[in-house]
Every structure is written in structure tokens, then in C-alpha cells.
Amino acid sequence: MSLIQRNLGEAVADIERNLRHIDGIIKQKGREILNDYHITPPQFIALHSLFEKGDTTIGELSSRMYLACSTTTDLVDRMEKANLLERVRDTKDRRIVRIHLLSEGERIIEEVIKRRREYVEGILNNFSEEEVSQLTHLLDKMHVEMKVE
């Protein structure tokens, strides 16, 4: 193995580890924020999915969350009781039931994301404008490359 390959391998290991640790820290901060809203991390993931992708079926949501349909149904039941979402019959095919995000669920998602972004902004206050620009560019580039595969 050449020196370049070994250095690249070490860089890849460092990048992967740092991304995993950063992700874990942001998730932990997110869990702390969720405590103020009395929703669980899986409920946040479900609400966020509806927020980003719009109305969906329980089957589609289950696939996105990597959960069994029965588990997702229980999750949706609890969130429906809390007036965060509602079940709506499809107008074209009454057999299809879609899950629709209600205004309270949308409000919670917007507030939690705002607070998570404020946390990241606080961290980035220690970075120069050029460093923030470079980080943004490189993360965007990495994300585009990952979406291709």
C-alpha cells in the first residue's frame, strides 16, 4: 500500500468518524430539545418526514422509518390523539388512507428545527466566514456524490 493510499485511508476513517460523532451530537441535542415538546424521537422522525415529503400512507412512512407497519400504526395513533396529524381518506381511492400533518405538528417541527439550527449556528460562530463557506461547499459536494449512488 502506497503512502498516498494509507493517508487517504486515514483521512476517510477520520471523516467517517467525525461525521458519525457530529451526527450523534446533533441528535442528542435534538433529543434534549424534544423534551420541551413531549414527543419522542420516532415521533419527530415521522412528523419531519410528513413535513418534508407531504401526505403519505402508513406503508410508505414505515418504509422510510424502517419500522414494521404495526409499529408505525401505533406511533400514528398516539400522534393523532395528540392532534399532531390526522388520517385522511384518498379522494380518488377510498381504500387508501393518507396521514396528514396538522398545524400543531408543523409548528413543533419548525420550532425544533429552528432550535437545532441555532445550536449549529452557535458552534459555527467560532469559524471564519471562509471556513463556513468551505464547509458548506464540501458538505454539499459530498451529499451530491452520495445521492448519485
N, C-alpha and C positions, 0 to 999 in steps of 0.2 A: 504494500500500500504506500502510495507516494505521500509526501508531506502535505501537498495540497489536498488530497483526498482525506487525510487524517484531520487536518484543520477544518475542512468543510464538515466532516462528521461531527467534530466537537462543536462547531457553530450550530449545526442542525440540532444537536442534543440540547444546547443552551437555549436556542429559540423555542423548541418544543416545551422544555421545562418552564421557561419564563411565561409563555402563553398560557400553559396549564395553571401556573400559580396565579397569574393575573386574573384569569377566568374564575378561579376559586375564590379569590379575594373579593371580586366584584359580586359574585353570587352570595358570599357571606354577608356583604354589606346590604345586598338586596333583601336577604332573609331578615336582617335587622329592621330594615325599613318596612317589610311586610307585617311585622308585629304590630305596627301602628294602625294597620288596616284590617286586621283579623282575618286574613286569608292565608292559605298555605302555599308553599312553593308550587305544588302541582296546579292549584287553582290559578295562580299567577300565570303559569305557562299556558294554561288553557285560555284564560282571558286575553293574554297577549297574542296568542295565535288568532283568536277571533278579531282582535283589534287590527292586526296586520293583514289578515287574509280574508276577512269578512265572514258572512254566514257560512256554516259548514254542517255536515252531518256528524253524528257521533262516531260513525265508522272512520270518516276522514280525520277527525280530531284524534281518535285512538291511534291511528297510524302515525300521525305527526308526533304524538307524545310517546309512542312505543309502549302503549298500555293496552290491556285487554278491554274489549268493548264494555264488559260488565263493570270494570273499574271506572272507566270513563263515564258510564251512565250514573254511577253513584256520585262521582265528582260533579257532574252536571246537575243532578238532583239537589245537592247541597247548595250549589251556586244559584239555582233557580229559586230555592226557598229564601235565599238572601237577597233576592231581586237584583242579581248581577247580570243575569241572562234569562232568556226565555226560549221555549221550544215553539217553532212556527211551522205549520204545515205548508209544503210547497204548493204554490197556486196552480201549477201545471200537472203535478202528480201528487195527489193527496196521501199516497203511501209514504212519501218522503217527508221526513221531519228535519228541519234545519235548526241549528242553535244560533240565536241572535243575541248579540251583546247589547245590554241595556245601558242607559246613561250612567248609572251608578258604577257599573263595571268599567265603562270607558273612563270615567273620572278617576277611578283608582289606578288604572293602568297609566294614564297620563301623569298623575302625581308621583307614582313610584318611579317611572322612567325619568321624570324631571329630577327627582332627588338622587337617583343613581348617576345621572349626568353631572349634577352639581358635585357629587363626590369625586368623579373623574376629573372635573374641571379644577377642583381643589388640588389634586395631585399634579395636574399639568401646569399649575401656577409656578411650579419650580423649574419648568422647562422654558427655554428661549422660544421666541416666535418661530425661528428657523427649525428648531428641534420638533416643535409641534407640527409644522408643515411637513417635515421629512417623515415623521412617524405616521401622519395621516396618509401621505402618498404611499409609503411602503406597505402599510396595512391594507390599503385599498388594492394595491397591486397583488398582494398575497391572496386577498379574498377573491379577486377576479380569477387568479390562477386556480384556486381551489374549486370554484364553481364550474370550471371547464371539465374537470374530471368526473 
